[in-house]
Amino acid sequence: MLLATTNQVCQQVAVIPFLWVLPLAIYLFSFIICFDNQRWYRRSVFHPALGATVFLALVVLSSPEISIETQIVTYSMLLFTICMVCHGELVKLKPHERYLTSFYLMVAIGGALGGIFVVAIAPWLFTGLWEFHVAIWSSLLLLFIVLMRDPDSWIHQRRPVVAMVLLSGALALPELIGATFTAGAVHRMAPHLLPCFLAVGLMSAVAFQKHSQLARRWPGSILQACAVLGLIVTGGVLVVNIEGNRANSLIATRNFYGALAVYSVDSQNPESHYYMLRHGQIIHGEQYSAADKRREPTTYYGRDSAIGLTLLNHPRRFACNPRDRTLRVGAIGLGGGTIAAYGLPGDYFRFYEINPSVTKIATDENGYFTYLSDSRARIVIVPGDARLSMERELANGSPQSFDVLVLDAFSGDAIPVHLLTIEAFEVYLRELTPDGILAIHVTNRYIDLQPVIEEIARHFGLTSGSVHQSSGPLVKPSDWIVLARNNSVLGQAAFAGRLQSLASRRKVRLWTDDHSNLFQILK
């Protein structure tokens, strides 16, 4: 549950650096207080809390428009109650001191198996982060088994109120999730729910009368039946949620690097219909299906972005000899292959992509993204880590002599630090021509990379500047930093008024392979 919640919160909800510390802290806190003293865990407190947080989590899962803050708080509360229940019940099952060694060995093995499932099995088994759903339901199932095995637990007692709550929740949950969850969602629930609640209450009251025959023979049977019904309904809602997410995506795939999905947006309007490639909450590319827009660069790579200005106004484009107008372009990060839209006959575009699923989506001839196949340039894709691939090229005596090298791997929370050190930039500069340009995409909601790149530019004595692209019909706001050894490209008229000097207020230590500090550059 810890690892599944971490994946859900950090990849699906908010790509915020160091957010993984929150679920880890919740897990450790519950473990410490439960094993400190049994008085911290009370079934009468945490079992109702678990039911309430599961109910809320299922509603939030089925309502993606709910704010990021609400999702994080809800999933954190759910993790806390599940951890308290699991650790609390584990403490209740702790054997005599003679058997503690084997007990803690089983606890360790359970943790290892849970980790193996989330890290190794789930990416192979699921196309999305469905282990979160599995963890929720299996936690409830395990609690039900533990309670059934304990003859003194509340599930064997006559509890009419609990039965009524369980049945009411089981009836209300599918209806509430079926509504659009807003502030007034409760008022739009179907009118037949009120009679259902009243019927459940009356049935419970009659069935659990003090002297009723049912109460004497099977004091806990109805309560157990209600618990089973709750398990079934919860499982059904989770399955429906998974199927709903799968139905909304045209392609869903997952591997070690995370979950990717392709969505069709505004499909009812041919002029504005486009396909979107997303990695969690990070958009990796969009392409319109209309013939007059299909070859247009979109999202962060519009004509007013740094990469657009560079490729459209590079001095080589205006050479007298047509043969000299070609460009050699390298790109770290493929995405949907959007920058290939700038390719002209004779150009050479070389993409370095570590995620094979991204490559498959971008190159699929029968797929939804056609930037690569439509491009008039020669396209080459190098699989694997970009820096290692470039180092091998240089070691083999085959530098690529790029006119432009694009660094586009820094949109998420997991910044590949090894691509931002002075050792990495030494490799990039060796791969460039003397007049070559480094175009670095630094759009990120939570991390400010400008101070790091500013220090690197100062270290190598490079000309530098930043370019901001405003939002437009086909593009999204984006920020870029460009570096060069001279002004042969950045001095072009197209950059006049667009190129801003780097003047960061933050001062950071130069990043090397031995030193980097993400805390310093958090926004």
Residue, then its C-alpha position, 0 to 999 in steps of 0.5 A: m500500500l505504501l509503494a502503490t500510494t507513492n506511485q499514485v500520488c507522485q505520478q498520477v496526481a502531482v509530479i512534485p519533487f520529494l512528495w514521496v517523503l509524505p507517504l513514507a513518513i505516514y507509513l513509518f509513523s504508523f509503524i512506530i506508534c502501533f509497535d510502541n504500545q497497543r493503546w494507540y490502536r483501537r478498532s472502535v476508532f480506526h475501523p470506522a475511519l478506514g471505512a470513511t477514508v475508503f469511501l472518500a478515496l473511491v469518490v476521488l478516484s472516480s472524479p479526476e476534476i477534483s483538485i490536486e490538494t484534495q487528492i493528496v490529502t485524501y490518499s494520505m488519510l487513506l494510507f494512514t488508516i490502512c497502515m494503522v489498521c494493518h500494523g495495529e492488527l499485526v501487533k494484536l497477532k504478535p506471538h509469545e517472545r519465543y516466536l518473535t524471531s520468526f514473526y518479524l522474519m515473516v513481517a520482513i518477507g511480507g514487505a519484500l513481497g509487497g515491494i516486488f509486486v509493485v516494482a517488478i510484477a505490476p508493471w508487467l501485469f498492468t497497463g496502469l497504476w492499478e496496484f493502488h486499487v489492488a492494495i485498497w481491496s486486499s487490505l479490506l479483505l485481509l481485515f475481514i479475514v482477521l476479524m472473522r478469525d477473532p471470535d471477540s471482534w465486532i463482526h461476530q456481534r449484534r451491531p444494527v447501526v454498523a450493519m445499517v451503515l455498511l449497507s447504506g454505504a454499499l448502496a450509496l457508493p455506486e450512485l454517488i460515484g455515478a454523479t459528477f462530484t461537485a459541491g452539489a453532487v449529493h443534492r443530485m443523487a437519485p430520489h430512490l436512495l432515500p427510501c433505500f436508506l429508510a428500508v435498510g434502517l427498518m430492516s436492521a432494526v427489526a432483524f436485530q431486536k433484542h429478542s428476535q429469533l434471528a439475533r439469537r441464532w446468528p448474532g453476527s450473520i447479517l453484519q458479516a453479510c453486510a461486510v461481504l456486500g461492502l467488499i463486493v461493492t468496493g471491488g466492483v467500483l474499483v474494477v469499474n474505475i480501472e475499466g473507465n480509465r482504460a476506455n478513455s485511453l486509446i493506448a495504455t502501456r507501462n514499463f519500468y519508466g512508468a505508465l504511458a497513455v494516448y488520449s483522443v481529445d475533442s474527437q467530435n470536432p474535426e478541426s480541433h481534434y488532437y491526440m495527446l501522449r501523457h506520462g502520468q500528469i506530464i504531457h509529452g506531445e500533442q498532434y492534431s488530426a486535421a490535415d492542415k494542422r497535422r504537421e504543425p509543431t504544438t505544445y512546448y515546441g511552437r514557432d515562437s519557442a527557442i527551438g522553433l526560432t533556432l531551427l527556422n532562423h539558423p544561418r545555414r537556412f539562408a545559405c546561397n547553396p541549397r546543399d548548405r541549408t541542411l541542419r544536423v539536429g540532436a534531441i535528448g527525449l523523443g516524446g511524440g517527435t514534435i520537433a521533427a516537424y521542422g525537418l527539411p529535405g537533407d536534414y538529419f534528426r537524431f533522437y536519444e530515447i531511453n523509454p522503448s514504449v515512447t519510441k514504439i508510440a512515436t514510430d508506430e506506422n498505424g499509430y496516432f503520432t505521425y511527426l516522424s513519418d511525416s518529416r522530410a528529414r532523415i530520422v534516427i532514434v538511438p535507444g538507451d541513456a543519452r549521455l552514455s550513447m554520446e560518450r560511446e560515439l565520442a569514444n568510437g571517434s564518431p562525433q555527431s557535429f550537431d548544429v543544434l542539440v535539444l535537451d528535453a528531459f526535465s519536465g517531471d519531478a525525477i530530474p535526470v541529474h547526470l544530464l545537468t552536470i559539467e561532465a555532461f555538458e563537456v560531452y554535449l559541447r564535443e558533439l556540437t559544431p563550433d557554431g552549434i546551439l544547445a537548446i534546453h527545455v526547462t518548463n517545470r512547475y516545481i523546479d527552477l533549473q535556470p540557476v544550475i544552467e547559468e552556473i554551467a554557462r559561466h563555467f564554460g564561458l558560453t553565451s546564454g539567454s532564455v526564451h519564453q513562449s506564450s500560450g496560443p491556439l496550438v501551443k502551451p506556455s514554455d520556457w527555454i534556455v539557449l547556450a552557444r560558444n558565440n553569437s552567430v545564431l543567437g545574434q540573429a534578428a529573430f532573437a532580438g527582443r525575445l532573448q532574455s538575459l539569465a539573471s537568477r536570484r538564486k546562487v547555487r554551487l556548480w553541479t558535477d557528477d559528485h555534487s547536485n542539490l535539488f532542494q536548492i532549486l525547488k520553486 
